[in-house]
Amino acid sequence: MKTSQLKLMSALISSLLAMNCHAKEPAVSADTIYSGGNIITMNDAQPSVQAIAIKDGKIIAVGDTSTINNTFKSQQTKLIDLEGKSLLPGFIDAHSHYFNSLQVADQAQVYAPPSGTGKDVDSILATIKQYADEHKIPKGELIIAYGYDDTVMPNGRLLNRDDIDKVFPDNPVRIDHVSMHGTVMNSLALKKYGYSDQTETPAGGVIVRKEGTNEPFGLIMETAYLPVLAQAEVMTPEEEIEATKAGQKLYAQNGITTAHEGATHLNQFETIKRASDANANIIDVIVYPFITDVDAILAKYPVDKWLQYNNRLKVGGVKVTVDGSPQGRTARFTTPYLAGGPAGEKNWMGELTFPQDTINKMVKKVYDLNVPLNLHANGDGAIDAFFEAHQSVAKDDLTKDRDITMIHAQFARKDQLSKFKQYKIRPSFYTLHTYYFADAHLKNRGKKQTDYISPMRDAIDIGLHPTNHTDFVVAPLDQMMMLSSAVNRLSRSNQVIGETQQITPLEGLKAMTIWAAEQYNEEMNKGSLEVGKLADMVILDNNPLTIEPTKIKDIKIVETIKEGKTIYLNQ
C-alpha cells in the first residue's frame, strides 16, 4: 500500500474512532452505575434487576447491565461491581427513639446477653463500674446506663437502690430499664430527680418502695418516670453536633437512611432542630412530638412547617402513649398477668398511661390538628382503649384515613385486626420480642397469647401493610436480627414463638422498606429502587431472600448510601 493510501486510511480510522467516541457520550451521564450483584428493588413490577444508575442523588435507570451502560455510562461515570453482594433500598426505621442515640454514646450499655453483659445484678454493676473507671468520671457526676432487663435476672434477684449505693456511694447513678418506660436509681439519683418517701405515686405510674417503708427502692416506671425525662442533661451546641454525628452513625452502620424519633419532648426537639439547622444530619430524621409537649412545640414550630423536610428533619405527627410495656408488666390487658404486678400487685392487668377520658381528648386534639398520629399500645386492653377513643372522637366518620400508626400493637387479638383494617390503622409490629422477651411473656401472659405476639402473618393476609421496628434503645439497632425475628420467630432458647405468624424474607424486607415509606407518606421518594426515587441504598454481604433463613441474622451491612453518597463503609 502506498504511503498516501496509508495516510488516508489512518485519517479515516481516526475519524471513525472520534465519531464512535462521540456517539457513546450519553445524553444523560450517570454519576454511578451499580451491577454485578443481587439488586432487590422491592418493586413488585420489577423485583430484581442487573444494574442501577444514579445521578444527583436519585435513581435515573434500572434494568439490564448492557442497556444501562450503553445509555448512561460516560467517561466520568463510576462503575461499581457489587461482586455478588446484595443491593437493596435503604432501611427505613419505623419506630425507635432516635434522641437516645445521641445520649448512649456517653452511657454504659448493660443489655442482657447476647447483646451485652448484663446477665445479673453483679455483672450490671461491674460493667458500669468499668465504664466509670475508663471514663474517669469524678465523684458527684451523674452516671447513666441503659438496657437493664429485669426479665432475665436469675432467681428474680432484681436491681435496687441499695445494690447501686454499695458500688457507687458518691455518684448519682441511673440505670434505665430496657423498656424505656422506667429506670432504677440509687439514693443520690433519687434525690437529684426529686423522689423521696413524700413522693406520691401518680396515676399510671409505679414507684417500688422498700419493704416496710415508704422510701423509693430504686425502680420508677411509667408516669412516675416522666420527671426524669423532663430533666435531660443540657448539651452545648458543639456537644449537640458531635452527639448527632455519633448517633446517626449508629443508624448508618445498620443500613438505616431514615430514622424515627418516637416521643419527642420540647428540649429534645430543640436539640435535634439546632443540630439540623447546623447541617449535622447525614440521614433523614422524622420526629413525633409527645402529646404533652405538642403545644410548646407548636408555639416554636407551627404546624404549617410540619410534614416536610428541612435540612433532613421532618415533624411527622404526634405521639400518644396509651399503656406501658408487657415485659415491665405495665402494658394494659383485659386479663390479669400470671405473675402479678411489678410491685407485687394481685389480679394485675396493667394500667392505662392516662385515664380514658384524657386519652379521648388527646386523640381528638391530634385529629383536629389533621396530622398523623403515632399511638403506643401494647396490651389488648390498651388497643381497646384506643378503639374506644376513636369511636368517641371520630364517630361521624370512623373509616376516614387519618394516618394512624399503632406502634407495637404486640398483643392485638385476632378479632382486633379487622378493626385495624376497617379504621385504616397501620400496625408497626415488634417481632424482636419473639427473641428478647419471649420467656418473660410466657411467664406473664402464657403460651397462647405469647405465640400470637406481633401477628404479622395474619395482618398481611387480611391486606394490611405492617411495618417492623427495633424500638431502639429497648432492643439494639440490628436490622438483620429484626428481619430474622419476623421470619423465624425464635426465642433465646431456640424455640419457635408462634409458627403460624412467620412471614417470608421478602415480606420482612417490605416491612422495613416500602411499607415503612408508606407509613411516612414517602413511598413516592423512598422504599424501593425505582426511577425518580432517592438513591437511599444498603449493600449486604449476602442475599436475605436465598440464604438459609436462620442465618439471616448473620448477614453484615457492607455499605450504606444516602442520596448517592456513602455514609457508612464496613472496612
SULLINQUI-V379225 format. One record per pair of residues at least 6 apart in sequence whose ideal C-beta (glycine too) atoms are under 7 Angstrom apart, sorted by the first residue. I is the first residue (numbers start at 1). GAP is how many residues later the second one is. D is the distance in Angstrom with one decimal. If there is no record, write none. Layout:
i=<I;I>
gap=<GAP;GAP>
d=<D;D>
This chain:
i=<25;26;26;26;26;28;28;28;29;29;29;29;30;30;30;30;30;30;30;31;31;31;31;31;31;32;32;32;32;32;33;33;33;33;33;33;33;33;33;34;34;34;34;34;35;35;35;35;35;36;36;36;37;37;37;37;37;37;38;38;38;39;39;39;39;39;39;40;40;40;40;41;41;41;41;41;41;41;42;42;42;42;42;42;42;42;43;43;43;46;49;49;50;50;50;51;51;51;51;52;52;52;53;53;53;53;54;54;54;57;57;57;57;58;58;58;58;59;59;59;59;59;59;60;60;61;61;61;61;62;62;62;82;85;85;85;85;86;86;86;86;87;87;88;88;88;88;88;89;89;89;89;89;89;90;90;90;90;90;90;90;90;91;91;91;91;91;91;91;92;92;92;92;92;92;92;93;93;93;93;93;93;94;94;94;94;94;94;94;94;95;95;95;95;95;95;96;96;96;96;96;96;96;97;97;97;97;97;97;98;98;98;98;98;99;99;99;99;100;101;101;101;101;102;102;102;104;104;105;105;105;107;107;107;108;108;108;108;109;109;109;110;110;110;110;110;110;110;110;110;111;111;111;111;112;112;112;112;113;115;116;117;117;118;118;118;118;118;120;120;120;121;121;121;121;124;124;124;125;125;125;128;128;128;129;132;137;137;139;139;140;140;141;142;142;142;143;143;143;144;144;145;145;146;146;147;147;148;148;148;148;148;148;149;150;151;151;151;151;159;159;159;160;160;161;161;161;161;161;161;164;164;164;165;165;168;171;172;172;172;172;173;173;173;174;174;174;175;175;176;177;177;178;179;179;179;179;180;180;181;181;181;181;181;181;181;182;182;182;182;182;182;183;183;183;184;184;185;185;185;190;193;193;193;194;195;195;197;197;197;199;199;201;201;202;202;203;203;204;204;204;204;204;204;205;205;205;205;206;206;206;206;206;206;207;207;207;208;208;208;208;209;209;209;210;220;221;221;221;221;222;222;222;223;229;230;232;232;235;235;237;240;240;240;241;241;241;244;244;244;245;248;248;248;250;251;251;251;252;252;252;252;252;253;253;254;254;254;254;255;255;255;255;256;256;257;257;257;257;257;258;258;258;258;259;259;260;261;261;261;261;261;262;262;262;262;263;263;263;263;264;264;264;264;265;265;266;266;266;269;269;269;272;272;272;273;276;276;276;277;279;281;281;281;282;282;283;283;283;284;284;285;285;286;286;286;287;287;288;288;288;288;288;289;289;289;289;290;291;291;291;291;294;301;303;303;306;306;307;307;307;307;308;316;316;317;317;317;317;317;318;318;318;318;319;319;320;320;320;320;320;321;321;322;322;322;322;322;322;322;322;322;323;323;323;323;323;323;323;323;323;323;324;324;324;324;325;325;326;326;326;326;326;326;326;327;327;328;329;329;329;329;329;329;330;330;330;331;331;331;331;332;332;332;332;332;332;332;332;333;333;333;333;333;333;334;334;334;334;335;336;336;336;337;337;337;338;338;338;338;339;339;340;340;341;349;350;350;352;352;352;354;356;356;359;359;360;360;360;363;363;363;364;366;367;367;367;372;373;373;373;374;374;375;375;375;375;376;376;377;377;377;377;377;378;378;378;379;380;380;380;380;383;383;383;387;390;390;391;394;398;399;399;399;401;404;404;404;405;405;405;406;406;406;407;408;409;409;410;410;410;410;411;411;412;412;414;417;417;417;417;418;420;420;421;421;421;426;426;426;426;426;427;427;427;428;428;428;428;429;429;429;429;430;430;430;431;431;431;431;431;431;431;432;432;432;432;432;433;433;433;434;434;434;434;434;434;434;435;435;435;435;436;438;438;438;439;439;439;441;441;442;450;451;451;452;452;453;454;455;456;456;456;456;457;457;457;457;458;459;460;460;460;465;465;466;466;467;467;467;467;468;468;468;468;468;470;470;470;470;479;480;480;480;481;483;483;483;483;483;483;484;484;486;486;486;487;487;487;487;487;487;488;488;488;489;489;489;489;489;489;490;491;505;505;505;505;506;509;513;513;514;514;514;516;517;517;517;525;525;526;526;526;534;535;535;535;536;536;536;537;538;538;539;539;540;540;540;540;541;541;541;542;544;544;547;556;557;558;559;559;559;559;560;560;561>
gap=<49;45;46;47;48;27;32;44;43;45;47;48;23;24;25;30;42;43;47;23;24;25;46;47;533;22;45;46;48;532;18;20;35;36;39;40;44;46;47;17;18;46;48;53;15;16;30;46;47;45;46;47;45;46;47;48;49;50;10;48;505;9;10;11;13;48;490;8;46;48;505;6;7;8;21;487;488;489;47;467;468;471;472;485;486;487;485;486;487;16;13;14;13;14;15;12;13;14;17;7;10;477;7;8;15;19;6;481;510;477;478;506;507;474;475;476;477;470;471;472;473;474;476;12;471;7;10;11;470;467;468;469;457;454;455;456;473;453;454;456;457;450;452;421;425;449;450;452;424;438;439;440;447;448;165;166;167;446;447;448;470;472;164;165;166;388;421;422;447;166;420;421;424;425;434;435;158;163;165;166;167;376;166;334;373;374;375;418;422;425;165;167;312;333;374;376;163;164;166;373;374;375;376;83;164;165;166;375;376;149;161;162;163;187;162;165;169;173;373;146;149;150;371;141;142;145;42;369;138;141;142;37;38;39;19;20;23;37;7;37;38;6;8;14;17;18;35;37;38;65;7;36;38;365;6;7;37;40;6;361;31;6;10;6;9;29;30;31;33;34;37;32;36;38;42;24;35;51;38;39;42;15;17;45;38;11;6;34;31;32;30;31;30;30;32;50;25;28;30;30;32;30;31;30;327;31;326;11;27;28;29;30;36;29;8;176;286;288;289;16;25;59;57;58;24;25;26;29;56;57;9;22;54;21;22;18;17;14;16;17;20;12;13;16;9;11;15;8;9;7;6;151;296;146;148;149;295;293;294;40;41;44;143;144;147;149;37;38;39;40;43;146;37;42;45;34;35;8;33;35;26;34;35;38;33;21;25;16;17;18;8;17;6;23;21;22;20;152;18;19;147;148;149;150;16;17;18;19;15;16;18;124;136;137;9;13;17;9;10;11;135;6;7;8;7;8;103;107;109;121;102;108;131;130;36;35;35;36;8;36;37;31;34;35;34;37;39;31;36;37;35;33;34;35;227;8;32;226;30;31;308;315;316;304;315;223;224;225;303;224;283;302;305;27;223;26;27;279;303;305;25;26;28;268;24;26;26;11;24;25;26;27;26;57;112;145;25;27;56;58;23;24;25;26;25;28;27;30;31;18;20;28;13;15;41;40;35;36;37;34;32;30;31;32;280;285;29;279;284;25;28;27;28;28;30;234;28;29;28;29;30;31;86;8;26;29;30;29;27;28;29;71;24;14;66;68;9;65;7;8;9;64;6;56;204;54;55;56;57;86;48;51;53;55;55;57;42;43;46;53;55;32;55;30;31;37;53;54;55;60;63;64;7;8;9;27;29;30;54;55;56;59;6;7;26;29;6;53;52;53;84;85;115;118;119;110;113;14;8;12;13;19;21;115;12;20;21;19;47;48;51;17;18;19;20;47;49;50;53;16;17;46;47;48;78;15;46;47;50;14;11;12;13;11;12;107;105;106;107;108;104;105;6;8;7;32;29;31;7;30;33;8;29;32;26;30;29;32;33;26;27;30;29;7;26;27;35;31;29;30;31;31;33;11;29;31;32;31;32;6;9;29;31;32;30;32;33;32;31;32;33;36;26;29;33;32;8;33;7;6;25;23;24;25;23;20;21;22;21;23;114;19;21;22;21;22;18;20;20;23;43;44;38;42;15;43;44;38;41;42;45;44;7;44;41;42;43;38;39;40;41;93;32;37;39;38;39;41;91;25;27;37;39;24;39;41;23;25;37;51;54;55;58;38;43;49;50;53;8;20;21;19;51;55;56;57;63;64;50;55;56;57;39;12;53;59;52;53;54;9;12;8;47;46;47;46;49;45;47;46;10;30;45;47;43;44;45;46;43;7;6;43;47;50;53;45;49;44;48;49;52;14;18;40;43;44;6;7;8;12;33;72;73;75;72;22;25;26;29;61;69;68;69;17;22;25;15;16;18;21;62;65;14;61;62;7;8;9;10;12;13;6;6;39;40;44;47;39;35;14;15;9;13;14;11;6;9;10;8;9;7;8;10;29;26;28;29;25;26;27;24;19;22;19;20;15;16;17;18;14;15;17;13;8;11;8;14;13;12;7;9;10;11;7;8;6>
d=<5.9;5.9;5.3;6.8;5.7;6.7;6.4;6.2;6.6;3.8;6.0;6.0;3.9;6.1;5.2;6.3;4.0;6.6;4.9;5.6;5.1;7.0;6.8;6.7;6.3;4.5;6.9;4.8;6.0;6.5;5.9;5.0;5.9;6.5;6.5;6.1;5.8;5.4;6.9;6.5;5.1;4.7;6.0;5.8;5.8;3.9;4.6;6.8;6.7;4.2;4.6;6.1;2.7;6.7;5.5;4.8;6.0;5.8;6.9;4.2;4.7;6.0;5.0;6.9;5.8;4.7;6.7;5.9;6.2;4.9;6.6;6.0;6.4;6.2;6.6;5.6;4.2;6.8;5.4;6.6;6.1;4.9;4.6;6.3;4.0;6.8;4.6;6.8;5.3;6.7;4.6;5.6;7.0;4.8;4.5;6.4;6.7;4.3;4.1;6.2;4.9;5.9;5.1;4.1;5.3;4.5;6.8;4.5;4.7;6.4;5.6;3.4;4.4;6.6;6.8;6.0;5.8;6.1;6.5;5.6;6.8;5.3;5.5;6.6;6.4;5.4;6.7;5.7;6.3;5.9;6.8;6.5;6.8;5.4;6.4;5.7;5.9;6.9;4.5;6.6;4.6;5.9;5.4;6.8;6.9;6.8;5.4;6.8;4.5;5.7;5.5;5.6;6.4;6.3;6.4;6.9;3.2;3.6;5.5;5.2;6.6;6.9;4.6;4.7;6.9;5.0;5.1;6.6;6.1;4.6;6.4;6.1;3.7;5.7;6.3;6.3;6.9;5.1;6.1;4.8;4.6;6.7;6.5;4.7;3.6;6.3;4.2;7.0;4.7;5.9;5.2;5.2;5.1;5.3;3.8;6.0;6.7;5.3;6.3;6.4;5.7;6.1;4.0;6.2;6.6;5.1;6.7;6.4;6.3;6.9;4.6;6.2;3.9;5.9;5.4;6.8;4.6;6.6;4.8;3.3;5.2;6.8;7.0;4.0;6.1;4.3;5.7;5.9;6.6;4.3;6.8;4.7;5.9;5.3;5.9;4.6;3.8;3.9;5.3;6.4;5.6;5.7;3.7;4.7;5.4;6.8;5.0;4.8;5.6;6.7;5.8;3.8;6.9;6.7;5.1;6.1;4.5;4.5;5.6;5.0;5.8;5.4;5.2;4.5;6.5;6.3;6.5;6.7;6.0;5.5;6.9;6.9;5.9;5.6;5.6;6.5;6.6;6.9;6.6;6.9;4.8;6.5;5.0;7.0;5.8;5.6;5.9;6.8;4.2;6.4;6.7;6.7;6.2;4.9;6.9;7.0;6.8;5.2;4.8;5.0;6.8;4.6;6.8;4.5;5.4;5.3;6.7;6.4;4.9;6.5;5.4;5.8;6.3;4.3;5.2;5.0;6.1;6.9;3.5;6.3;4.7;6.5;5.1;4.5;6.8;5.5;5.8;6.8;5.4;3.8;5.0;3.7;6.9;4.9;5.4;5.9;6.6;6.7;3.9;3.9;4.7;6.8;4.6;5.6;5.2;5.1;4.9;6.4;4.7;4.7;5.9;6.3;5.6;3.6;6.1;4.4;5.9;6.5;5.2;5.8;5.6;6.5;5.0;5.1;5.7;6.2;6.4;5.5;3.5;6.6;4.8;6.5;5.7;6.3;6.0;4.4;5.1;6.9;5.6;6.8;5.4;6.1;5.3;6.2;6.2;4.9;6.7;6.8;4.2;4.7;6.6;6.8;4.7;6.0;4.7;5.6;6.7;7.0;5.5;4.1;5.2;6.4;4.8;6.3;6.6;4.8;3.9;3.1;3.7;5.8;5.9;6.6;5.5;5.9;5.4;5.7;5.0;4.9;6.8;4.1;5.1;6.3;6.4;5.8;4.2;6.9;6.8;6.2;5.7;6.4;5.0;5.3;6.4;6.3;6.3;6.9;5.4;6.7;6.3;6.5;6.4;5.4;5.8;4.9;5.6;5.7;4.7;4.0;4.4;6.9;6.2;6.7;5.3;5.3;5.7;4.9;5.7;6.6;6.6;6.3;4.7;4.7;3.9;6.4;5.3;4.7;6.4;5.1;6.1;5.5;3.6;4.7;5.2;6.7;6.8;5.4;6.7;4.0;6.6;5.0;6.4;4.3;6.7;6.7;5.7;5.1;5.5;6.7;6.3;6.9;4.1;6.5;6.0;6.2;6.9;6.8;6.7;4.6;4.7;6.9;4.5;6.0;5.0;6.0;5.6;4.9;4.7;4.6;5.8;6.2;6.4;5.5;6.6;6.1;6.6;6.7;4.6;6.5;4.0;6.3;6.0;6.3;3.8;6.6;6.3;4.8;6.8;5.9;6.9;6.6;4.9;6.3;5.3;5.0;4.2;6.1;5.6;6.6;5.5;5.5;6.2;4.1;4.9;4.6;6.8;5.8;6.8;5.2;5.9;6.5;4.8;4.9;5.7;6.6;6.0;6.6;4.1;6.0;6.8;7.0;7.0;6.8;6.3;6.0;6.2;4.6;3.2;5.9;5.9;6.7;4.6;6.9;6.1;5.9;4.7;6.9;5.0;6.6;6.8;6.6;5.3;4.9;4.2;6.1;5.9;6.1;6.4;6.1;4.5;4.3;5.5;5.7;6.8;4.9;4.0;6.1;5.8;5.8;6.0;5.6;5.5;3.7;2.7;5.3;6.6;6.8;5.8;6.2;5.3;6.4;6.5;6.5;6.1;6.6;6.9;4.4;4.6;6.3;5.5;5.8;4.7;6.9;6.7;6.1;6.5;5.6;6.9;5.0;3.8;3.8;6.4;6.7;4.2;6.1;5.3;4.5;3.9;4.2;6.7;5.0;5.6;4.2;5.9;4.8;6.9;6.9;5.4;4.6;6.8;6.6;5.1;5.9;5.3;5.0;7.0;5.0;6.7;5.8;6.8;6.1;5.5;5.1;5.9;5.3;3.4;6.4;5.7;6.8;6.7;6.6;5.6;7.0;6.0;6.5;6.0;4.9;4.6;5.1;6.1;4.3;6.6;5.2;4.4;4.6;5.9;6.5;6.3;3.6;6.6;6.8;4.9;5.2;5.6;5.7;6.5;5.1;6.4;4.8;6.3;5.0;5.5;5.6;6.5;6.3;4.8;5.1;6.2;5.2;5.0;6.6;5.1;6.7;6.6;5.7;5.5;5.9;6.9;6.1;6.6;6.8;6.0;6.2;6.4;6.4;4.6;6.9;4.6;6.9;4.8;5.4;5.6;5.4;5.2;6.8;5.2;5.0;4.1;6.2;5.6;6.2;4.9;5.5;6.3;6.3;6.8;6.3;6.3;6.8;5.9;5.9;6.1;7.0;5.9;6.1;5.7;6.2;6.0;6.9;6.7;6.8;7.0;5.9;5.8;6.6;4.7;6.7;4.4;5.5;6.8;3.8;5.5;5.3;5.5;5.6;6.1;6.0;4.7;6.6;5.7;6.8;4.3;4.3;6.8;6.2;4.6;6.9;5.7;4.9;6.9;5.6;6.6;6.6;5.2;4.3;6.8;6.3;4.2;7.0;5.3;6.3;5.9;6.2;5.6;6.3;3.9;4.8;6.5;6.3;7.0;4.2;6.4;5.0;6.3;6.1;3.9;5.9;6.8;6.7;7.0;5.0;5.6;6.0;5.8;5.0;6.3;4.4;6.5;5.6;6.7;4.7;6.7;6.5;6.1;4.2;5.9;5.9;6.9;5.1;5.3;4.7;5.3;5.9;5.6;6.9;4.2;5.8;6.9;5.7;6.8;5.6;6.3;5.9;5.4;4.7;4.8;6.9;4.6;6.7;6.9;6.3;5.5;4.2;3.9;5.5;4.3;6.8;6.2;6.3;5.5;5.3;5.2;6.1;6.8;5.6;5.8;5.7;4.9;5.5;7.0;6.6;5.4;6.2;5.3;4.9;5.2;6.8;6.6;6.0;6.5;4.9;6.7;6.3;3.7;4.9;6.5;4.3;4.3;2.9;5.6;5.3;6.3;5.8;5.9;5.4;6.4;5.7;4.2;6.9;5.7;6.5;4.4;6.4;5.3;4.3;4.2;5.2;7.0;6.5;6.3;6.2;4.5;5.3;4.8;5.3;6.0;6.8;6.5;6.2;5.3;5.9;6.5;5.1;6.8;5.4;4.0;6.9>
